[in-house]
Amino acid sequence: MTIARFHVRHDTTYDYAYPVSESHHLLRLTPRTLPWQTRLEHHIEIDPAPDLRRAFTDSFGNQITVVQYIRDHTYLNVNSECWVDLAPRPRPTAQVATQTWEAVRDILRYQAGRPLPADRLQATAFRFPSRNIPVGDSYRAYALPSFSPGRPLTEACRDLMLRIQNEFIFDNEATDTFTPVSEVLTQRRGVCQDFTHLMIACLRSLGLSARYTSGYLLTHPPKGQTRLVGADATHAWVGVFLPGFGWLEFDPTNGICPDQAHITLGWGRDFGDITPLRGVLLGGGEHKLDIAVTVVPEEEFAQVYVEGDTYLPVLPGL
Amino acid sequence: MSSPPSAQALLAAYQTIPGRFDELSGGGQQPASHWRPLIQQLQRTPVETLNQRANSVAAAIAADGVTYNIYDDPQGVSRPWEVDLLPLIISAREWQGLAAAIAQRATLLDRVLADLYGPQQLLEEGLLPPALVYGQPGFQWPCHGVVPPGQRFLHFYAVDLARSHDGNWWVIADRTQAPSGAGYALQNRQVISRAFPAAYHNLPAHNLVDFFRGLQDHLSSEAPSGTEDPLCVLLTPGRYNETYFEHVFLARFLGFPLVEGQDLTVRDDAVYLKTLQGLQRVHVIFRRLDDSFCDPLELRADSVLGVPGLLAAVRAGKVLVANALGSGLLESAALFGFLPGIAERLLGEKLAMPSVATWWCGEAPALAYVLKHLDDLVIKPANAGIVMEPVFGYQLQGAKRTALIEQIKAQPHAYVAQEWVRLSQAPIWRADHDAPLTSRSIGLRVFAAATDKGYAVMPGALTRVAARDGMEVISMQRGGFSKDTWVQAHRPGRMASLAKPQLTVKDLLNAQRDTPSRVGENLFWMGRHTERAEVTARTLRAAFSRIATNDEESEDALIGLRNAAYRLGVLHPPADDEPEQALQPSLLAAVTDATQPGSLAFTLRALALNAEHLRDRLSVDNWHLLNRLEAPLGRAPDTPDRAIEVLNQVMLDCISLAGFAMDDITRDADWCFLMVGRRLERLVNLCGLITVPLSAPPRHREHMLEWLLEVTNSSITYRTRYRRSPELLPVLHLLVVDRSNPHAVAFQIEQLQQELPEIARAAGQLLPPDISLPVQRLQRLDLRAFEGSGNEKACEQLSSDLAEIIQVAYGISDEIQRNCFSHTASTQYHWNPA
């Protein structure tokens, strides 16, 4: 079994037009530890030095860093770096994978007095509309061609994912963070956040449990070019609950099932639960935001960075 | 001539309505026995006197300023609160059952919250559909797993009850996050018990005061304050909230400071109240703000009403929020059907009081039932956060009915349907009507508070009365009114005084200690904005009057005035690659365009916002003046002459405001903030304006002095003193060094030297902001250097001195902002930690 090892660097800079006298931030930048994902090292550098810094775990199990300032500052730099190992993700057995989507839906449905085992209880948390993901007939109607009667859930989801990838255009001008899913569906354009929200809306409208996963994706520079720092972006994809297995993942932006190129930060009901950076400021006026993400496979680390470029050096023993 | 009917005759003619329970007759023929003391008093009282009493009740309410805000009311937001002359009376026997049932329900709901925000066994065991938790916007995910102090969620609870024709009470709604109405009930009691003292005493009626004292004691004793004296505050969304009056009233009654979100700050996971004297640790927040608005960091990001970091403080166990964040979840009527099973499971008891039959449309069989029996049902939102008036199925016909059905089918989980309870009727008194005694539909809101011996139920209630005969919805927003509610006690209780508790010396000290920083901050900015509005109006007027003249001298003056306007920020200089804008349209926009920072309209808007925060500190006349400040701009002047008219009006108003500030406001520390704001603003503007001619080429300079005197309101003084056209030396003397001119730089500095130490004292600072540099600059200024001609060097030196003074003034303003209002540190402090 081969393990893929990556260095990820995620830099965020806010420049404020006026000094901010007090601010509070939540950083969701710590990759989760999962059966197939090992967080070897992780470091968040914050400048200016905050007046308060703490960590806690939210109700979805994501690790959050809380930061507070109570003195004037005109910028905020957050540099998050980590080394992670990815093993191949587990696959459901043939028997589990052939459950029909209707059977899964019915298992998740409430019946008075029928106990819900822990995994299903957790799954139902992701079955309902959330602030940024509505449910409704239009999403159901879009999904139904993929969800023919008696079709296995895994197959139907893969089909839905591929349809979204084919029928929607990746366009980072068409939408912003607050574009509603209904608009994405009509204009058929958007970015990973939009396609993930849309696919989840479709699945929840059918009575299935689906969650929003935030993370990073290893990209490949165009042929003949070298890997550039800051060339990547944060990524998002879908998890679907399959009883007896857990969460099957689908990346509707790329039409693939995440494996050893998808690094998981965390998950929630929608983007709002797992925004990498969220803050409240007193003062500051308008701000300028810069985000740069770089995912580097271990073997390319020395080509991309020289000593002093990163907070985390090459792992000892390499 | 027939004499007016006696109260006795009116009682005899009192009609009950078939098919409805009547509270007075208790379902029988004669008035029930617990109504007798009131009936006896009514029988002894002439109708004329009762009418007078009803009117004096209304007058007492008006005098106390009791109001209820109606959203979107063209008559302004505040309506007088209405209370009926006749109380509703509940017998001791009946109350015993009601109170026990309500206490049980409160206990149950508290346990349900603890489970749903904790282990969620109710979901695991299938006793509650996950849709009613995870599918509800009321479930606050970030609160899941947070254990509040004392593991208690529900501290203060209210329940809405209705009585059906068979005399049974039913629960219509639970209020679990920030129930309103208890303060109004208390206010009703203060007024109505005085209208019928004998009946009140003879019933005897339970007093309400003990209940509130119990609430106070409970909150103080559960406060996570260690050995400190606990500080409890009442958190309000502000004066636009529908029940704002009640927040003010309860805060006073309970002795809690009334605060808004911006008055609080979270430091190191503890909550503090920003007062002028510094940060004060807050241990208990009794809140009237809904869950999702309480913390913009972890809950609704778009809320400006909350306190960033509040949830973290709760998580750290350093503050008690009552009720616990997230408790609004149980306000959904969709839960009703599941409560009997949950009561058996969690309490091992039968649910004592039934909820009205409720179908949650999110379940397919329930939806089918609802659509089939629409005529007998009332449709409501499944989540209390959704604003929707109840809809009575039988009242809906045609297109409206079809539309509602479509709406429900599209989002079934968002609706519940309840059996339509035909509300019971109670007697009301309509003063000065031919038939003053009549009956009207009523509903009850009853309150319970946690104590260390279980929930205590307030022996009384807010009875809400339908606005009109035959009206089924009881809603204060739709013109409903209220009744005092008397609960019969077994024996005469002590007649606890309901008069306002007398102030003690400690209260006097607290009144000064607890001045929120927000008050000082808004006074400070009111001072700055008033001054800025005045100088803006003067500058614009000077420019318009020269545009009208249109000669060569005016041209020169206008060049200077344009620069002056840039200096003041009234106009904005073009970017390097842009041509200069035509002057007249820019100036007109600078009068009326409220979106343009620095415009007169912009400044007046800011001033109005400051004033709103100070409403309770300003006299009525002052308030009226502030209210109409923006009115002249409504005429949108389109010529220089019209603009001058408008500007004259604004200037007059600003001068009146200044007069109020001198004569009408108590000269305590708060007043100093107003005056210092004014001084600093005037100092900055004066220095900036004087710099304009100083830095202009000498040949333009003399045409700039006339408007400079005009804009600084010193023309008259100059003319009477020197009787000649303006020259540089005397103008500088008058505007820079003359301590007797209230528009001179030296005057501002001298006043600040006196007032800044006052502010520092108020804020408990050891040292006042440092104003020594401006003093030195003035001392070294030698006006002889400006005699005759060839004084360019002196002009340059003075310009640079004035620029330094401006920097010091801004620095002082920032320092006051940080030390007294926002309680944060400056960057300098950060870099030089010595």
Interface residues (C-beta under 8 A of the other chain):
Chain A: P19 S21 E22 H24 L26 P48 L52 R54 F56 D58 S59 F60 V66 Q68 I70 R71 D72 H73 Y110 Q111 A112 G113 R114 P115 L116 P117 A118 L121 T124 A125 F126 R127 F128 P129 R131 G136 D137 G268 R269 G272 D273 R278 G279 V280 L282
Chain B: Q120 L123 E124 E125 G126 L127 P129 P130 A131 Y134 G135 P137 W141 P142 C143 H144 G145 T265 V266 R267 D268 D269 P296 L297 E298 A301 P308 G309 A312 R315 E363 A410 Q411 H413 Q817 R818 S822 H823 T824 A825 S826 T827 Y829 H830
